[in-house]
Amino acid sequence: MASPTLITPTPTPKSLTPIKPKPTAAAAIAATLTPPTTATPPRRREFLSIAASVVSTLVPLTPALAASDEEYVKETEDVINKVRTTITMEKSDPNAAAAVADLRESSNSWVAKYRREKALLGRASFRDIYSALSAVSGHYISFGPTAPIPAKRKARILEEVDTAEKALLRGR
């Protein structure tokens, strides 16, 4: 059973006396070798908050805009042409693997550049070319760069590319 002094609160808490270690010879030598410091070193949190405030005042926090409308149209047309030439290549073509690698690189950069643009997300051209790039990339990732695209998938990709190109011409 607990004693009554542990249950009843005291009006003011008593401060604990610090425990002082016993002086040893090594501690005495270390104390004489190190100079006393009066200022405390800055803490990591204080340093990071100061650094963050300095960086935020120097670097503007504006969102990165991908590009102008003309640049979007030009790059999308380039990607469309690469998709058409790559998926119409013959399986035995020696440049097929290089063309697939080039298509994957350009499609990855196109997607990385434009998928965060809120103004482009609603466009029909963006939706169609994004879907076509996803189908082409998924095929080549799953089956390898020399595997031919099945006829139904190829027809669907070409149809999406055609509609994306028409939408680009209309400014959509």
Beta strands, then each sheet from edge to edge (+ up, - down):
end
